[in-house]
Structure formats: structure tokens, C-alpha cells
Amino acid sequence: MVSVAGAWIWYKIKARLEEAGHRVTTLDMAVSGVNTKTIEEVRTFDLYNEPLMEFMAKLLENEKVVLVRHSLGGLNLAFAMEKFPEKRRQAIGVVAADKGGN
């Protein structure tokens, strides 16, 4: 499972899922949480979304993930699902914004 948007908010759920045997990765997008980039360094959505895109690109060829999005993370996941459809097992939105459309 990969959660996007506010890694800090998932710490209790992450621990419970790991105790149940799941591998869990929580990501902070640029300028968020423990990510050290400054707002001056991140002038585009692509730069903001870079941590997720890099994570997805590094997955093994046949590895699939369950993507969980929260809040603005819906936009990040929409882009990840579009760019890496073969690496997504499932996507779950929890009060998530998305880019809309069909």
C-alpha cells in the first residue's frame, strides 16, 4: 500500500497494517511533512508530485500497489494511475480531490 498526501497522518494505520503483514509506504509530497524542498524550489505540480512519480518508477516490473489518497492526494494519484496503470492494483480515495473528467 502507498498512501499519498500527509504521510504523518497515516502513522497509526501504517503500524496496524504492518503488524498484519502488509508492506506500507507513506509519502510526503514536495514542501510537505519531512520533505525538505522549499516552496521556492517547487514551482510546478510535476515538481510537487515528484516523490510519488519516483516511487512508482522504481517499482519492480510486475509489482502492483494499492494507492490510498487523502485530500489533495487525489490529484497526485490520478496522475500516477495515468502514467503507471500497470503498477496499480487498486486505488482508494478518502475524502480525496481528483482531476475530474471521464
C-alpha positions in Angstrom: 0.0 0.0 0.0 1.2 3.5 -0.7 -0.5 6.5 0.9 -0.2 9.9 -0.5 -0.7 13.4 1.0 0.3 13.9 4.5 2.4 10.8 5.4 2.3 12.0 9.1 -1.5 11.4 9.3 -1.2 7.7 8.5 1.2 6.6 11.2 -1.4 4.7 13.3 -2.9 2.9 10.3 0.5 2.2 8.9 1.6 0.4 12.1 -1.6 -1.7 12.2 -1.2 -2.7 8.5 2.4 -3.7 9.0 1.5 -5.7 12.1 -0.9 -7.6 9.8 1.9 -8.4 7.4 1.4 -5.7 4.8 4.2 -3.5 3.3 3.3 0.1 3.7 4.9 3.2 2.3 3.8 6.7 3.2 4.9 9.6 1.1 5.1 13.3 1.7 4.9 15.4 -1.5 7.4 18.2 -2.0 7.3 21.0 0.6 5.2 18.8 2.9 6.0 16.9 6.1 9.6 15.7 6.1 10.3 16.6 2.5 13.0 19.3 2.7 12.2 21.2 -0.5 11.2 24.8 -0.1 8.2 26.4 -1.7 10.6 28.5 -3.9 12.0 25.2 -5.3 8.6 23.8 -6.3 7.0 25.9 -9.0 5.0 23.2 -10.8 2.7 20.4 -10.0 5.2 18.0 -11.5 7.8 19.0 -9.0 5.3 18.8 -6.2 4.4 15.3 -7.4 7.9 14.1 -7.9 8.2 11.8 -4.8 5.2 9.7 -5.9 6.4 9.5 -9.5 9.9 8.5 -8.4 8.4 5.8 -6.1 6.2 4.4 -8.9 9.0 4.4 -11.4 11.2 2.3 -9.0 8.7 -0.5 -8.5 9.7 -3.8 -9.9 8.2 -4.7 -13.3 5.4 -7.0 -12.0 4.9 -5.2 -8.7 1.5 -3.7 -8.1 0.4 -1.4 -5.3 -2.8 -0.3 -3.6 -2.8 3.5 -3.7 -4.6 5.3 -1.0 -5.3 9.0 -1.4 -6.4 11.6 1.1 -7.4 15.2 0.4 -5.2 16.8 -2.3 -3.5 13.4 -2.8 -6.4 12.6 -5.2 -4.7 14.7 -7.8 -1.3 13.0 -7.3 -2.9 9.6 -7.6 -4.8 10.5 -10.7 -1.5 11.4 -12.4 0.2 8.2 -11.1 -2.6 6.0 -12.2 -2.5 7.5 -15.7 1.3 7.3 -16.0 1.7 3.8 -14.4 -1.6 1.9 -15.0 0.2 -1.5 -15.0 1.5 -0.9 -11.4 -1.8 -0.1 -9.8 -3.7 -3.0 -8.1 -6.3 -0.7 -6.6 -6.9 3.0 -5.7 -8.8 4.2 -2.7 -9.9 7.7 -2.1 -10.5 9.0 1.4 -12.1 12.5 1.2 -10.0 12.9 -1.9 -10.0 15.6 -4.6 -9.3 14.4 -8.1 -8.9 16.0 -11.6 -12.4 15.0 -12.7 -13.4 14.1 -16.2 -14.3 10.7 -17.6 
